[in-house]
């Protein structure tokens, strides 16, 4: 649906699709899993197990999908933004999948178990642990009798990637 500024207004189902991680799951299956041929197919996410980590990245333990042939192609307006094209693609996929399901089509189903890994760089830092208060304190507060030095490995650069642990056809 177009609004006054010629931008597409996204419906609540699409917003939910993006926010609940299904779009990330489609990305993983389409672009990272090499053992499933998704060319010419719509990827319907049946279920996911996982959540966002503290760095706002989707960390799934499993993704269950069903594949459907692309019988309908999306039509993009000339002025459509990248996000508009994503929405149009999602909408076309949902309509095409619904038609095929109504006709009794059942696609191939898979369960994928990915693992989110930080391949970034780390450095080791020293932090002062206060045993009396059971917490880290600033270095200048340290007293030798109550404190001990802990070495911690902390990330200085985040480079996230998904490793595929297993793929099973259902």
Secondary structure, DSSP 4 states (H G I P E B T S, - for coil): -B-TTS-BPPPHHHHHHHHTTHHHHHHIIIII-SSS--TTEEEEEEEEEEEE-TTS-EEEEEEEEEEEE--S-----TT--HHHHHHHHHHHHHHHHHHHHHTT----EEEEEEEEEE-S-EEEEEEEEETTTTEEE-GGG--TTTEEEEEEEEESS--EEEEEEEEEE-
